[in-house]
């Protein structure tokens, strides 16, 4: 287990497959999604699970882990980390996950981006929000809240005050999006930035979340991107996918299929 974020992961010889998930947005308001996720963690046959951000709808500090819902999530992660290697990369909703949470969950903290060496591939992993450069207002907000000064001041506030502030920020974000044109025109990873990073990393695949538009795309000659699904079993239609990588390549599974190595 690594509390200090790491930038590269080398698959162990005994790994037969690894899973990628993101954008579960877990909260007490999504009990069915929580149950599907807990069952997936219990049953997956993957030797490693990479959680690439926005596991939680919001995370306002590691003292949140003492609350009943968050404590249930921590217990599920503790149990899973005894069965498989867990890796966590923060997203735009849970960037305040800190060292105490890393220690409690037993996962390895990842830098964003990170590089995975597995099954003869070099795969770039990122949540994706940092590369959505056309969303100028969000990028300004992101720079503010990722600063040490802002985080130190925010985390010094009482938990209830932080929760209220997070709710206001979420409501403001939803109102902003409602007044924007089609997000597909601006809320996507910048192709040139991503391709430059792939070339620097000598990688040909990138896996990211954030945009909630799952699919695999031959982005440029020799370069593929694999976008992760968000999860929602509390509204219809249900949405959830696991992206699995093994020696044969990438494939997408429903969470209940993840227990089967050849699904």
C-alpha positions as CSV (number, residue, x, y, z in Angstrom):
1,X,0.0,0.0,0.0
2,X,1.3,3.4,-1.0
3,X,0.0,6.6,0.7
4,X,2.3,8.8,-1.3
5,X,1.0,9.0,-4.9
6,X,2.9,6.9,-7.4
7,X,3.4,7.7,-11.1
8,X,4.0,4.2,-12.6
9,X,2.6,0.8,-11.9
10,X,4.2,-2.5,-13.1
11,X,1.9,-5.5,-13.3
12,X,3.0,-8.4,-11.2
13,X,3.7,-11.7,-13.0
14,X,0.7,-13.4,-11.4
15,X,-1.8,-10.8,-12.7
16,X,-4.1,-12.2,-15.3
17,X,-6.4,-9.2,-15.7
18,X,-7.0,-5.8,-14.3
19,X,-10.1,-3.7,-14.1
20,X,-10.7,0.1,-14.5
21,X,-13.7,1.9,-13.1
22,X,-14.6,5.6,-12.4
23,X,-17.4,8.1,-11.8
24,X,-19.5,6.1,-9.4
25,X,-20.4,9.2,-7.5
26,X,-21.3,7.2,-4.5
27,X,-23.5,8.9,-1.8
28,X,-26.2,8.1,0.6
29,X,-28.7,9.1,-2.1
30,X,-27.5,6.2,-4.3
31,X,-28.0,3.0,-2.3
32,X,-28.5,0.7,-5.3
33,X,-25.4,1.9,-6.9
34,X,-23.5,1.3,-3.7
35,X,-24.8,-2.3,-3.5
36,X,-23.8,-3.1,-7.0
37,X,-20.3,-1.6,-6.4
38,X,-19.9,-3.6,-3.1
39,X,-20.9,-6.8,-4.9
40,X,-18.5,-6.1,-7.7
41,X,-15.6,-5.5,-5.3
42,X,-16.4,-8.8,-3.6
43,X,-16.8,-10.9,-6.8
44,X,-14.3,-9.5,-9.4
45,X,-11.6,-12.0,-10.4
46,X,-9.2,-9.1,-11.3
47,X,-5.9,-9.1,-9.5
48,X,-5.9,-5.3,-9.6
49,X,-8.7,-2.7,-9.6
50,X,-7.9,0.9,-10.7
51,X,-10.4,3.5,-9.5
52,X,-9.8,6.6,-11.7
53,X,-11.6,9.3,-9.8
54,X,-15.1,10.4,-8.7
55,X,-15.6,7.4,-6.6
56,X,-17.6,9.7,-4.3
57,X,-20.1,12.3,-5.2
58,X,-18.2,14.6,-2.9
59,X,-15.4,14.3,-0.4
60,X,-14.8,17.2,2.0
61,X,-12.0,15.7,4.1
62,X,-10.9,12.4,5.6
63,X,-12.9,13.0,8.7
64,X,-15.9,12.2,6.6
65,X,-14.9,8.6,6.9
66,X,-16.4,8.5,10.4
67,X,-19.9,9.0,9.1
68,X,-22.1,5.9,8.6
69,X,-22.3,5.9,4.7
70,X,-18.7,6.7,4.2
71,X,-17.7,4.1,6.9
72,X,-19.6,1.5,4.9
73,X,-17.6,2.4,1.8
74,X,-14.3,2.3,3.7
75,X,-15.2,-1.2,5.0
76,X,-15.9,-2.4,1.5
77,X,-12.6,-1.1,0.2
78,X,-10.7,-2.6,3.2
79,X,-12.1,-6.0,2.4
80,X,-11.4,-5.6,-1.3
81,X,-7.8,-4.6,-0.7
82,X,-7.2,-7.9,1.1
83,X,-8.2,-9.7,-2.1
84,X,-6.7,-7.6,-4.9
85,X,-4.4,-4.6,-5.4
86,X,-6.5,-1.4,-5.3
87,X,-5.3,1.8,-6.9
88,X,-7.0,5.2,-6.5
89,X,-6.7,8.4,-8.5
90,X,-8.7,11.4,-7.4
91,X,-11.2,13.1,-9.6
92,X,-12.9,16.4,-9.6
93,X,-15.3,15.3,-6.8
94,X,-13.0,13.6,-4.4
95,X,-9.6,15.4,-4.8
96,X,-9.6,16.0,-1.1
97,X,-9.1,12.3,-0.3
98,X,-5.9,12.3,1.8
99,X,-3.3,10.2,3.5
100,X,-5.7,9.0,6.3
101,X,-8.1,7.7,3.7
102,X,-5.4,6.0,1.7
103,X,-4.2,4.3,4.9
104,X,-7.7,3.3,5.9
105,X,-8.7,1.8,2.6
106,X,-5.4,0.0,1.9
107,X,-5.1,1.2,-1.6
108,X,-2.2,2.7,-3.6
109,X,-2.6,6.4,-4.4
110,X,-1.9,7.3,-8.0
111,X,-0.7,10.5,-9.6
112,X,-2.8,12.0,-12.4
113,X,-1.7,11.0,-14.9
114,X,0.0,7.7,-14.2
115,X,1.5,5.0,-16.4
116,X,0.6,1.3,-16.2
117,X,2.9,-1.4,-17.6
118,X,0.8,-4.6,-18.1
119,X,0.4,-7.4,-20.6
120,X,3.0,-5.9,-22.9
121,X,1.3,-2.5,-23.1
122,X,2.1,0.9,-21.7
123,X,-1.3,2.5,-20.8
124,X,-1.7,6.1,-19.6
125,X,-4.3,6.5,-16.9
126,X,-6.0,9.8,-16.0
127,X,-9.3,11.0,-14.6
128,X,-9.5,13.3,-17.5
129,X,-10.7,16.6,-16.1
130,X,-7.3,18.3,-16.2
131,X,-7.2,17.8,-20.0
132,X,-10.6,19.3,-20.7
133,X,-9.0,22.5,-21.7
134,X,-11.9,24.1,-23.5
135,X,-13.9,24.3,-20.3
136,X,-12.1,27.5,-19.3
137,X,-14.2,28.3,-16.3
138,X,-13.8,24.9,-14.8
139,X,-10.0,25.0,-15.3
140,X,-9.8,28.2,-13.4
141,X,-11.9,26.7,-10.6
142,X,-9.7,23.6,-10.6
143,X,-6.5,25.6,-10.2
144,X,-8.0,27.4,-7.2
145,X,-9.2,24.4,-5.3
146,X,-6.1,22.3,-6.0
147,X,-3.9,24.9,-4.4
148,X,-2.4,24.2,-0.9
149,X,-3.7,27.6,0.4
150,X,-7.3,26.9,-0.6
151,X,-7.3,23.3,0.7
152,X,-5.7,24.3,4.0
153,X,-8.3,27.0,4.6
154,X,-11.2,24.7,3.5
155,X,-10.1,21.8,5.6
156,X,-9.7,24.0,8.7
157,X,-13.5,24.6,8.7
158,X,-16.0,22.4,10.7
159,X,-17.3,19.3,8.8
160,X,-20.8,20.6,8.6
161,X,-19.6,23.9,7.1
162,X,-17.5,22.1,4.5
163,X,-20.5,19.9,3.5
164,X,-22.7,23.0,3.1
165,X,-20.0,24.7,1.0
166,X,-19.7,21.6,-1.2
167,X,-23.5,21.6,-1.8
168,X,-23.4,25.2,-2.8
169,X,-20.5,24.6,-5.2
170,X,-22.3,21.6,-6.7
171,X,-25.5,23.6,-7.2
172,X,-23.6,26.4,-8.9
173,X,-21.9,23.9,-11.2
174,X,-25.2,22.4,-12.2
175,X,-26.6,25.8,-12.9
176,X,-23.6,26.7,-15.0
177,X,-23.9,23.5,-17.1
178,X,-27.6,24.1,-17.6
179,X,-26.8,27.4,-19.3
180,X,-24.1,26.0,-21.6
181,X,-24.4,24.6,-25.1
182,X,-24.0,20.9,-25.8
183,X,-21.1,19.8,-23.4
184,X,-19.8,17.5,-26.2
185,X,-18.6,20.7,-27.8
186,X,-16.3,21.7,-24.9
187,X,-16.2,19.2,-22.1
188,X,-13.8,16.6,-23.6
189,X,-10.2,15.7,-23.3
190,X,-7.9,17.8,-25.6
191,X,-6.7,15.5,-28.3
192,X,-3.3,17.3,-28.8
193,X,-2.4,17.3,-25.2
194,X,-3.3,13.7,-24.7
195,X,-1.5,12.6,-27.8
196,X,1.6,14.5,-26.8
197,X,1.5,12.8,-23.4
198,X,1.1,9.4,-25.0
199,X,4.1,10.0,-27.3
200,X,6.2,11.1,-24.3
201,X,5.2,8.0,-22.3
202,X,5.7,5.8,-25.4
203,X,2.2,4.5,-24.9
204,X,-0.5,3.8,-27.4
205,X,-3.6,3.6,-25.0
206,X,-5.1,6.0,-22.7
207,X,-7.9,5.2,-20.2
208,X,-9.9,8.0,-18.6
209,X,-13.2,8.9,-17.0
210,X,-14.9,12.2,-16.2
211,X,-16.9,12.7,-19.5
212,X,-19.5,10.0,-18.9
213,X,-19.3,9.0,-22.6
214,X,-18.0,5.4,-22.5
215,X,-16.5,3.9,-25.6
216,X,-13.2,3.1,-27.3
217,X,-11.9,5.3,-30.1
218,X,-9.0,5.1,-32.5
219,X,-8.1,8.6,-31.8
220,X,-5.2,8.9,-34.2
221,X,-3.1,6.4,-36.1
222,X,-1.7,4.0,-33.5
223,X,-3.4,5.7,-30.6
224,X,-6.5,4.5,-28.8
225,X,-8.5,6.1,-26.0
226,X,-10.9,4.1,-23.7
227,X,-13.5,6.2,-21.9
228,X,-15.0,4.8,-18.7
229,X,-18.6,4.6,-17.9
230,X,-20.3,6.4,-15.0
231,X,-22.3,4.2,-12.7
232,X,-26.0,4.7,-11.7
233,X,-28.4,2.0,-10.6
234,X,-30.7,4.4,-8.8
235,X,-32.2,5.8,-12.0
236,X,-33.4,4.2,-15.2
237,X,-31.9,3.2,-17.5
238,X,-29.1,1.7,-15.3
239,X,-25.5,2.5,-16.3
240,X,-22.3,0.8,-15.3
241,X,-19.4,-0.8,-17.1
242,X,-16.1,-2.3,-16.0
243,X,-13.2,-1.9,-18.5
244,X,-11.0,-5.0,-18.3
245,X,-7.5,-5.4,-19.6
246,X,-5.7,-8.8,-20.1
247,X,-3.3,-10.3,-22.5
248,X,-6.0,-10.2,-25.2
249,X,-6.6,-6.5,-24.9
250,X,-9.4,-4.3,-23.6
251,X,-13.1,-5.4,-23.2
252,X,-16.1,-4.0,-21.5
253,X,-18.2,-5.9,-18.9
254,X,-21.3,-5.4,-16.8
255,X,-20.3,-5.4,-13.1
256,X,-22.0,-8.8,-12.6
257,X,-19.8,-10.3,-15.3
258,X,-16.5,-9.3,-13.6
259,X,-16.4,-12.5,-11.6
260,X,-15.7,-14.5,-14.7
261,X,-12.1,-14.3,-16.1
262,X,-13.2,-15.1,-19.6
263,X,-16.3,-12.9,-19.7
